[in-house]
Amino acid sequence: MKIVMVNDCAFVGDTLIRYFPRNVEFVHLKRSRGFLDKTFGIAWKILRSYGDVYHIHYLLQDCYIALKLGKRPVIGHAHGSDLRSSIKHFAWSRIVRFNVEKCDKIIVSTPNLLEIAKKFNESAEYIPNLVNATIFYPKPRNKIVDRIKVLVAGASDWEVKGTDKVIRALKKIENEVDVSIISYGVDANKTLNLAKQLGLRIKVLPPVPHVLMPKYYWSAHSVVASIGVGGTLGMVALEAIACGRPVVAHVSSKFSEYKDFPLLDVFTIEEIADAVLSSRNEDLWKREFEYFQFYHNPKKVTKKFMKIYNDLVKGGRK
């Protein structure tokens, strides 16, 4: 079997390839964000490619091009904004809806996307994201002597990720925390200005390549990830848990897929502050890691994809 992996998001495709069985061939077609590369460039790469299954990340132009070129079977893998916002966008909605309807299989990376996808394609299925265990793995955290070393990870985005609420929550417990933040995202400057206005001291860390992120996680006692409106476990949270650090994130109990996650419905400023303080307890990470190992284990996740690949190769629309 040969898999043509097209594009990527949060390194999910790249990680999945690393866990393929040895008898699976693959080619990974990547592109930049340059206009020519993400249009004519990727179209040429897809046209020249041959495989048994086309696994395409993000339901925008890459997926549309593959379908229009007659490549089959096609898995459309939704990762967030493609189904949250692009499907409503005046310029992109027609393309996204076409992709969702015409793909042989739709995969969503978080459960909040499933209901949207199923409106257009009954094959839609939630499969948890996987993390590369050769890069992200547990290391013991240093003893908490006085203050909790808190890393605010992920892109600063007030509307989607609630970064402003995180800063306000950490201000409430400033005498018990040392705060570091990775400075990137649409609201990075606004976030730093808010911290300055509130008088919250923050250590600013520069963005680093993905493979170096574990060093940031390992240097912290606890990690605060997205407290956004989606209520789902993002890749930052998963990577931090994999690295042995308890995570504070907005994980909504309304999704049955999260029923076993130990820290649910953290959303308000007070809840964030209380959760950060509770992360002193090593037991929180142990319970989060048990959840992670059961649902996001890369070998388990890869087996799910292999079953889908095999079903599609056999000719069934799943």
C-alpha positions as CSV (number, residue, x, y, z in Angstrom):
1,M,0.0,0.0,0.0
2,K,1.2,3.5,-0.8
3,I,-0.1,6.6,0.9
4,V,0.2,10.1,-0.6
5,M,0.2,12.5,2.4
6,V,-0.6,16.0,1.2
7,N,0.2,19.1,3.3
8,D,0.2,18.9,7.1
9,C,-1.2,20.6,10.2
10,A,0.4,20.6,13.7
11,F,2.8,17.9,12.4
12,V,0.0,15.3,12.6
13,G,0.7,14.0,9.1
14,D,4.5,13.9,9.6
15,T,4.1,12.1,12.9
16,L,1.6,9.6,11.5
17,I,4.1,8.7,8.8
18,R,6.7,7.9,11.4
19,Y,4.5,5.2,12.9
20,F,3.4,3.6,9.6
21,P,4.1,-0.2,9.4
22,R,7.3,-1.0,7.5
23,N,5.3,-2.4,4.6
24,V,3.5,0.9,3.9
25,E,5.0,3.1,1.3
26,F,4.4,6.9,1.3
27,V,5.2,10.2,-0.2
28,H,4.6,13.4,1.7
29,L,3.8,16.4,-0.6
30,K,4.4,19.6,1.3
31,R,4.1,23.2,0.3
32,S,4.9,26.7,1.5
33,R,2.4,29.5,1.9
34,G,3.7,31.3,-1.1
35,F,1.0,31.9,-3.7
36,L,2.6,29.9,-6.5
37,D,3.6,27.0,-4.3
38,K,0.1,26.6,-2.7
39,T,-1.6,26.8,-6.1
40,F,0.2,25.7,-9.2
41,G,3.1,24.1,-7.2
42,I,1.0,21.8,-5.1
43,A,-1.3,21.0,-8.1
44,W,1.7,19.9,-10.1
45,K,2.9,17.7,-7.2
46,I,-0.5,16.1,-6.8
47,L,-0.9,15.5,-10.5
48,R,2.4,13.6,-10.7
49,S,1.7,11.6,-7.6
50,Y,0.4,8.0,-7.6
51,G,-0.9,6.2,-4.5
52,D,-3.5,3.9,-3.2
53,V,-4.9,6.5,-0.8
54,Y,-4.6,10.3,-0.7
55,H,-4.6,11.7,2.8
56,I,-5.0,15.4,2.7
57,H,-4.7,17.8,5.7
58,Y,-6.9,20.8,5.8
59,L,-10.0,21.1,3.6
60,L,-8.9,23.9,1.4
61,Q,-7.2,24.1,-2.0
62,D,-5.0,21.0,-1.7
63,C,-8.1,18.8,-1.2
64,Y,-10.0,20.6,-3.9
65,I,-7.2,20.2,-6.4
66,A,-6.9,16.5,-5.7
67,L,-10.6,15.9,-6.1
68,K,-10.7,17.9,-9.3
69,L,-7.7,15.9,-10.7
70,G,-9.6,12.7,-10.1
71,K,-7.4,11.3,-7.4
72,R,-9.2,8.6,-5.4
73,P,-9.8,7.6,-2.7
74,V,-9.4,10.9,-0.8
75,I,-9.4,11.4,3.0
76,G,-10.1,15.0,4.0
77,H,-8.6,15.7,7.4
78,A,-10.1,18.7,9.1
79,H,-8.0,20.4,11.8
80,G,-10.1,23.4,13.0
81,S,-10.5,26.7,11.2
82,D,-11.3,25.0,7.9
83,L,-14.6,23.7,9.4
84,R,-15.1,26.4,12.1
85,S,-14.7,29.5,10.0
86,S,-13.6,28.8,6.4
87,I,-16.8,26.9,5.7
88,K,-18.7,30.2,6.4
89,H,-16.2,32.4,4.6
90,F,-17.5,34.3,1.5
91,A,-14.5,33.2,-0.6
92,W,-13.8,29.7,0.8
93,S,-17.1,28.3,1.8
94,R,-17.9,26.8,-1.6
95,I,-14.6,25.0,-1.8
96,V,-14.7,23.7,1.8
97,R,-18.3,22.4,1.3
98,F,-17.3,20.7,-2.0
99,N,-14.4,19.0,-0.3
100,V,-16.4,17.7,2.7
101,E,-19.2,16.4,0.4
102,K,-16.9,14.7,-2.2
103,C,-14.2,13.2,-0.1
104,D,-14.4,9.4,0.4
105,K,-13.7,9.8,4.1
106,I,-13.6,12.8,6.5
107,I,-11.5,12.8,9.6
108,V,-11.8,15.5,12.2
109,S,-9.0,16.1,14.8
110,T,-11.2,17.4,17.6
111,P,-14.7,16.4,18.6
112,N,-16.2,19.9,18.2
113,L,-15.8,19.6,14.4
114,L,-17.7,16.3,14.1
115,E,-21.2,17.6,14.1
116,I,-20.4,20.2,11.4
117,A,-18.7,17.6,9.2
118,K,-21.5,15.1,9.5
119,K,-24.0,17.6,8.1
120,F,-22.2,17.2,4.8
121,N,-20.7,13.8,4.9
122,E,-21.9,10.8,7.0
123,S,-18.5,9.2,6.8
124,A,-17.0,11.8,9.2
125,E,-15.2,10.4,12.2
126,Y,-13.2,11.8,15.1
127,I,-9.7,10.4,15.5
128,P,-7.5,11.9,18.3
129,N,-4.3,13.6,17.3
130,L,-1.1,11.8,17.9
131,V,2.2,13.1,19.3
132,N,5.7,12.0,18.3
133,A,7.0,10.1,21.4
134,T,10.6,10.2,20.2
135,I,10.5,14.0,20.7
136,F,7.9,14.6,23.3
137,Y,8.4,12.3,26.3
138,P,8.2,12.7,30.1
139,K,11.0,14.0,32.2
140,P,10.7,14.5,36.0
141,R,9.9,18.1,36.9
142,N,12.0,20.0,39.4
143,K,10.7,20.3,42.9
144,I,8.4,23.2,43.5
145,V,10.2,25.1,46.3
146,D,8.3,28.3,46.4
147,R,6.6,29.4,43.2
148,I,5.1,27.4,40.4
149,K,6.9,27.9,37.1
150,V,4.1,28.4,34.7
151,L,4.6,28.3,30.9
152,V,1.8,30.0,28.8
153,A,2.2,28.0,25.6
154,G,0.5,28.3,22.3
155,A,-0.2,31.3,20.1
156,S,-1.6,34.4,21.8
157,D,-5.1,34.8,20.5
158,W,-7.7,36.5,22.7
159,E,-10.8,35.5,20.8
160,V,-10.0,31.9,20.0
161,K,-7.6,30.8,22.8
162,G,-8.5,33.2,25.6
163,T,-4.9,34.3,26.3
164,D,-6.1,37.6,27.9
165,K,-8.1,35.6,30.5
166,V,-5.0,33.5,31.3
167,I,-3.0,36.7,32.0
168,R,-5.7,38.1,34.2
169,A,-5.9,34.7,36.1
170,L,-2.2,34.6,36.6
171,K,-2.3,38.1,38.0
172,K,-4.6,36.9,40.7
173,I,-2.0,34.4,41.9
174,E,1.1,36.4,41.0
175,N,2.7,35.8,44.4
176,E,2.6,32.0,43.8
177,V,3.8,31.8,40.2
178,D,6.7,32.6,37.9
179,V,5.3,33.1,34.4
180,S,6.9,32.5,31.1
181,I,5.2,33.0,27.7
182,I,6.2,32.2,24.2
183,S,5.7,35.4,22.3
184,Y,3.9,34.7,19.0
185,G,0.4,34.8,17.7
186,V,-2.0,37.5,16.4
187,D,-2.3,39.1,19.9
188,A,1.2,38.6,21.1
189,N,1.9,42.4,21.6
190,K,-1.6,42.9,23.1
191,T,-0.9,40.1,25.6
192,L,2.5,41.6,26.7
193,N,0.9,45.1,27.0
194,L,-1.9,43.7,29.1
195,A,0.6,42.0,31.4
196,K,2.5,45.3,31.7
197,Q,-0.7,47.2,32.5
198,L,-1.6,44.8,35.2
199,G,1.9,44.7,36.6
200,L,2.4,41.0,36.0
201,R,6.0,40.1,35.5
202,I,6.5,37.8,32.6
203,K,9.6,36.2,31.1
204,V,9.3,36.4,27.3
205,L,10.6,33.4,25.3
206,P,11.2,33.5,21.6
207,P,9.5,31.0,19.3
208,V,11.6,27.9,18.5
209,P,11.4,25.1,16.0
210,H,8.9,22.4,16.8
211,V,11.6,19.9,17.8
212,L,12.9,22.2,20.4
213,M,9.6,22.8,22.2
214,P,10.2,20.0,24.8
215,K,12.9,22.2,26.3
216,Y,10.3,24.8,27.1
217,Y,7.9,22.3,28.5
218,W,10.5,20.6,30.6
219,S,11.7,23.9,32.1
220,A,8.2,24.5,33.5
221,H,6.3,23.0,36.4
222,S,3.0,23.5,34.7
223,V,1.7,24.5,31.3
224,V,-1.4,26.6,30.4
225,A,-2.7,25.9,27.0
226,S,-5.8,27.2,25.2
227,I,-8.7,28.4,27.3
228,G,-10.7,29.1,24.1
229,V,-14.2,28.7,23.0
230,G,-13.7,25.3,21.4
231,G,-13.3,23.4,24.6
232,T,-11.0,20.8,23.1
233,L,-7.5,19.4,23.7
234,G,-5.1,21.1,21.3
235,M,-1.7,20.0,20.3
236,V,0.1,22.2,22.8
237,A,-1.8,20.6,25.6
238,L,-1.0,17.1,24.3
239,E,2.6,17.8,23.8
240,A,3.0,19.2,27.3
241,I,1.3,16.2,28.9
242,A,3.6,13.9,26.8
243,C,6.5,15.8,28.2
244,G,5.5,15.1,31.8
245,R,3.8,18.4,32.7
246,P,0.3,19.0,34.0
247,V,-1.8,21.1,31.7
248,V,-4.5,23.6,32.4
249,A,-6.8,24.0,29.4
250,H,-10.5,24.4,28.5
251,V,-11.7,20.9,28.0
252,S,-15.4,20.8,27.8
253,S,-17.5,18.0,29.5
254,K,-20.2,18.4,26.8
255,F,-18.0,16.2,24.6
256,S,-18.3,12.5,25.5
257,E,-14.9,11.9,24.2
258,Y,-13.5,13.8,27.1
259,K,-15.5,12.2,29.9
260,D,-12.3,10.6,31.3
261,F,-10.1,13.7,31.3
262,P,-9.4,14.8,34.9
263,L,-9.6,18.6,34.5
264,L,-12.9,19.6,32.8
265,D,-14.7,22.9,32.2
266,V,-11.9,25.3,33.2
267,F,-13.0,28.5,31.6
268,T,-13.4,31.5,33.9
269,I,-10.5,33.6,35.3
270,E,-11.2,32.1,38.8
271,E,-11.2,28.6,37.5
272,I,-8.0,29.1,35.6
273,A,-6.2,30.4,38.7
274,D,-7.5,27.6,40.9
275,A,-6.5,25.0,38.3
276,V,-2.9,26.4,38.1
277,L,-2.6,26.2,41.9
278,S,-3.9,22.6,41.8
279,S,-1.2,21.7,39.3
280,R,1.2,21.6,42.2
281,N,-0.1,18.1,42.8
282,E,1.8,15.5,40.8
283,D,-1.4,13.4,40.7
284,L,-3.0,15.8,38.2
285,W,-0.3,15.0,35.5
286,K,-0.5,11.3,36.3
287,R,-4.2,11.2,35.6
288,E,-3.8,13.4,32.5
289,F,-1.1,11.1,31.2
290,E,-3.3,8.0,31.7
291,Y,-5.9,9.7,29.5
292,F,-3.3,10.7,27.0
293,Q,-1.8,7.1,26.8
294,F,-5.2,5.6,26.3
295,Y,-6.6,7.9,23.7
296,H,-3.7,9.6,22.0
297,N,-1.1,6.8,22.0
298,P,0.6,7.1,18.6
299,K,0.5,3.4,17.9
300,K,-3.2,3.1,18.7
301,V,-4.0,6.1,16.6
302,T,-2.0,4.8,13.7
303,K,-3.9,1.5,13.8
304,K,-7.1,3.4,13.4
305,F,-5.8,5.1,10.3
306,M,-4.5,1.9,8.9
307,K,-7.9,0.4,9.1
308,I,-9.4,3.3,7.3
309,Y,-6.8,3.0,4.6
310,N,-7.4,-0.7,4.1
311,D,-11.2,-0.2,4.0
312,L,-10.8,2.5,1.3
313,V,-8.4,0.4,-0.8
314,K,-10.9,-2.4,-0.7
315,G,-13.3,0.0,-2.4
316,G,-15.8,0.8,0.3
317,R,-16.9,4.4,1.0
318,K,-16.6,4.6,4.8
